[in-house]
Amino acid sequence: MHGNLAKPTSRVDNVIDLEKVHVAFGEGKNQVTALAETSLRIDHGEFVALVGPSGCGKSTILKLVAGTLAATQGHVFVAGREVGASPVRIGMAFQNPTLLPWLNVRDNVMLPLKIVPPFKQAFSEKRKTEYRDRVEASLTQVGLGGFGDKFPWQLSGGMQQRASLCRALIHDPTLLLLDEPFGALDQFTREELWEIMQNLWIEKRPTVLLVTHDLKEAAYLASRICVMQARPGRIIEDSAVPFARPRTINVSFEPDFVLLTQRLRERIVAARAIQEVAS
């Protein structure tokens, strides 16, 4: 990470700690601010959703946390250490499942056990016993029991995304990063996967950072929702979601739930209107 001030090298209180982070691309007159100065802290086991219009910096924050993008200024800490200082076990799922077409579902899900410490050290010994059992149990949990020998092209989009969630969680990550993993699915399949994702989170309690355009999805899944505005991207609201777990889809029709999603929508629309006037 870059910055003008002397920087600390560790944090112990949060899984994610963005400290006055700024991201810009280009130089001089051609410089574009992707993310204005932003701070964000996410504690162990929290499920935080980032919502906002396209171009507001949601995916930029996700890339900062994943370590695939460097901040222009400020510091990014993950699991107590600045990004790059030490390895952090991370799981990721995207809008497209990104399953390898030449591997069957079981081997796709098993991939992190092959490449991520400490599992990879025992992969040769356990791939046909303990690791296979681990994968089969995970597939059964998401409704894919008996599909381990199938290839991705033999599955529906929703089934592929279930396998993708299994792969993201199979190595017990400290942190799970979700980049609109349900956005390409139909509404009914999406709601089924919300329930599955909630159940996986309740059981395993990873820290989750979800990027989504779907306010209903954010309110169903998240413990906190951070609203972002575009041009320049920044967090303009950070609020807790008050609904008890486990949540069912029926909660999304209750007045308090509808009021929450409507308030979030109005916050985003109002910010966009202010930006248009300013420009």
C-alpha positions in Angstrom: 0.0 0.0 0.0 1.1 3.5 -0.7 0.7 6.5 1.7 2.4 9.7 2.8 2.4 9.0 6.5 4.3 6.4 8.5 2.1 3.4 8.6 1.4 0.8 11.2 1.8 -2.9 10.1 -0.9 -4.6 12.0 -4.4 -4.5 13.5 -5.9 -7.0 15.9 -9.5 -6.0 16.5 -11.0 -6.4 13.0 -10.9 -8.9 10.1 -11.1 -6.0 7.7 -9.9 -2.5 8.4 -9.7 0.1 5.6 -8.0 3.2 7.0 -8.6 6.4 4.9 -8.2 4.5 1.7 -8.2 6.4 -1.6 -7.9 4.8 -5.1 -7.3 6.8 -8.3 -6.3 5.8 -11.8 -4.3 7.9 -14.3 -2.4 11.1 -13.6 -2.9 14.8 -13.9 -6.0 16.0 -15.8 -6.7 12.4 -16.8 -6.8 11.1 -13.3 -10.1 9.4 -12.3 -11.0 8.8 -8.7 -12.5 5.3 -8.2 -12.8 5.6 -4.5 -12.7 8.8 -2.4 -11.2 8.6 1.1 -13.0 5.7 2.8 -12.7 3.9 6.1 -14.5 0.7 6.9 -14.1 -1.8 9.7 -15.6 -5.3 9.8 -15.4 -7.5 12.9 -15.0 -11.2 13.1 -18.1 -13.1 11.9 -19.9 -10.1 10.5 -21.8 -10.3 7.3 -21.5 -6.9 5.5 -23.2 -5.9 2.2 -22.0 -3.1 0.0 -24.8 -1.6 -2.1 -25.0 1.4 -4.5 -25.2 2.3 -8.2 -22.7 1.0 -10.8 -19.4 2.8 -10.6 -19.6 3.6 -6.9 -16.5 1.6 -5.9 -18.1 -1.6 -4.4 -15.8 -3.9 -6.5 -12.9 -1.6 -5.9 -13.2 -2.2 -2.1 -13.5 -5.9 -2.8 -10.3 -5.9 -4.8 -8.5 -3.9 -2.1 -9.4 -6.5 0.5 -8.5 -9.4 -1.8 -5.1 -7.8 -2.4 -5.5 -7.6 -6.2 -5.6 -3.8 -6.2 -3.3 -1.4 -4.3 -4.6 1.7 -2.7 -3.3 5.1 -3.9 -3.3 6.3 -0.3 -4.3 4.8 3.0 -3.9 1.3 4.4 -5.8 -2.0 4.1 -5.6 -4.5 6.9 -7.0 -8.0 6.7 -7.0 -10.4 9.6 -4.9 -8.1 11.6 -2.0 -7.6 9.1 -1.6 -5.2 6.3 -2.5 -6.8 2.9 0.7 -8.4 1.5 2.3 -8.8 5.0 1.1 -12.4 5.5 -1.2 -14.9 3.9 -4.9 -14.8 4.7 -7.3 -17.7 3.9 -9.9 -16.2 1.6 -12.8 -17.7 -0.2 -14.4 -16.0 -3.2 -17.5 -16.4 -5.4 -18.5 -14.3 -8.4 -21.5 -13.6 -10.5 -20.2 -16.3 -12.9 -19.4 -19.6 -11.2 -16.0 -19.9 -12.9 -15.9 -23.6 -12.5 -13.3 -25.4 -14.6 -15.1 -27.2 -17.4 -12.6 -30.1 -17.6 -13.0 -31.0 -14.0 -16.1 -32.7 -12.5 -18.0 -30.9 -9.7 -16.2 -32.8 -6.9 -12.8 -31.9 -8.2 -13.8 -28.3 -8.8 -15.0 -28.0 -5.2 -11.8 -29.7 -4.0 -9.4 -27.3 -5.7 -8.8 -25.0 -2.7 -7.8 -28.1 -0.6 -5.2 -28.8 -3.3 -3.6 -25.3 -3.3 -4.3 -23.6 0.0 -2.2 -24.2 3.2 -2.4 -26.1 5.4 -4.7 -28.4 3.4 -2.4 -28.8 0.4 0.4 -30.4 2.5 -1.9 -33.5 3.0 -3.7 -33.4 -0.3 -2.1 -36.5 -1.8 -2.8 -38.5 1.3 -6.4 -37.4 2.0 -7.8 -36.5 -1.4 -9.6 -39.9 -1.8 -10.6 -40.2 1.9 -11.1 -37.3 4.3 -11.1 -34.5 1.6 -13.5 -36.5 -0.6 -15.9 -37.0 2.4 -15.6 -33.3 3.2 -16.6 -32.3 -0.4 -19.5 -34.8 -0.5 -20.9 -33.5 2.8 -20.6 -29.9 1.5 -22.4 -30.8 -1.8 -25.2 -32.5 0.1 -25.6 -29.5 2.3 -26.4 -27.3 -0.7 -28.6 -29.8 -2.4 -26.0 -31.3 -4.8 -25.7 -34.7 -3.2 -25.0 -37.3 -5.9 -23.8 -34.7 -8.5 -20.1 -34.9 -7.7 -19.3 -36.8 -10.9 -21.2 -34.4 -13.1 -19.4 -31.7 -15.1 -20.3 -28.0 -14.9 -21.9 -28.0 -18.4 -24.3 -30.7 -17.2 -25.7 -28.4 -14.4 -28.1 -25.5 -14.4 -26.8 -22.0 -13.5 -28.2 -22.3 -10.0 -26.6 -25.7 -9.5 -23.2 -24.3 -10.7 -23.5 -21.4 -8.3 -24.2 -23.9 -5.4 -21.0 -25.7 -6.3 -19.2 -22.4 -6.4 -20.3 -21.6 -2.9 -19.1 -25.0 -1.8 -15.7 -24.3 -3.3 -15.5 -20.9 -1.7 -16.1 -22.4 1.8 -14.5 -25.8 1.6 -11.2 -24.7 3.1 -12.8 -22.8 6.0 -11.8 -19.3 5.0 -11.3 -16.5 7.5 -12.9 -14.2 5.0 -15.5 -14.8 2.3 -15.7 -12.3 -0.6 -18.9 -12.4 -2.7 -19.1 -10.3 -5.9 -22.8 -10.4 -7.0 -22.8 -14.2 -6.9 -26.6 -14.4 -7.4 -27.1 -11.6 -9.8 -27.4 -13.7 -13.0 -30.0 -16.1 -11.6 -33.8 -16.0 -11.7 -35.6 -14.7 -8.7 -36.7 -18.1 -7.3 -33.3 -19.6 -7.7 -31.8 -16.5 -6.1 -34.0 -16.8 -3.1 -33.2 -20.5 -2.7 -29.5 -19.6 -2.7 -30.0 -16.8 -0.2 -31.3 -19.4 2.3 -28.4 -21.7 1.6 -25.9 -18.9 2.0 -27.5 -17.8 5.3 -27.4 -21.4 6.6 -23.7 -21.8 5.6 -22.9 -18.5 7.3 -24.8 -19.5 10.5 -22.9 -22.8 10.6 -19.4 -21.7 9.7 -19.5 -18.0 10.7 -16.9 -16.6 8.3 -16.6 -12.9 7.9 -18.4 -12.0 4.7 -18.2 -9.0 2.4 -21.0 -9.0 -0.2 -21.2 -6.7 -3.2 -24.7 -6.5 -4.6 -27.1 -4.2 -6.4 -30.1 -6.0 -4.9 -31.3 -4.2 -1.7 -33.6 -7.1 -0.8 -30.7 -9.5 -1.0 -28.6 -7.2 1.2 -31.3 -6.9 3.8 -32.0 -10.7 3.8 -28.4 -11.7 4.2 -26.4 -9.0 5.9 -25.8 -8.0 9.4 -24.8 -4.5 8.2 -25.4 -2.6 5.0 -23.0 0.0 3.7 -24.5 2.4 1.1 -22.2 3.9 -1.4 -22.4 6.8 -3.8 -20.7 7.2 -7.2 -18.5 10.0 -8.5 -16.5 9.9 -6.3 -17.2 6.5 -4.7 -17.5 6.5 -1.0 -19.6 5.1 1.9 -22.4 7.5 2.8 -24.2 5.2 5.3 -23.4 2.2 7.5 -26.3 0.7 9.4 -27.2 -2.5 11.1 -29.9 -4.9 9.9 -32.2 -5.5 12.8 -34.0 -8.7 11.7 -33.4 -11.9 13.8 -31.9 -15.0 12.2 -32.6 -17.4 10.7 -34.5 -15.3 8.2 -37.1 -16.7 5.8 -38.2 -15.1 2.5 -41.5 -14.2 4.3 -39.6 -11.6 6.3 -39.0 -9.6 3.0 -42.7 -8.9 2.9 -43.0 -7.5 6.4 -43.4 -3.7 6.8 -40.1 -3.1 8.6 -38.2 -5.0 5.9 -39.9 -3.1 3.1 -39.3 0.2 4.9 -35.6 -0.6 5.2 -35.1 -1.4 1.5 -37.2 1.7 0.5 -35.1 3.9 2.8 -31.9 2.5 1.3 -33.2 3.1 -2.2 -34.1 6.7 -1.4 -30.7 7.3 0.1 -29.0 6.1 -3.1 -31.4 8.1 -5.3 -30.9 11.3 -3.3 -27.1 11.0 -3.4 -27.3 10.5 -7.2 -29.5 13.6 -7.5 -27.0 15.7 -5.5 -24.2 14.5 -7.7 -26.0 15.4 -10.9 -26.7 18.9 -9.6 -23.0 19.3 -8.6 -21.8 18.2 -12.0 
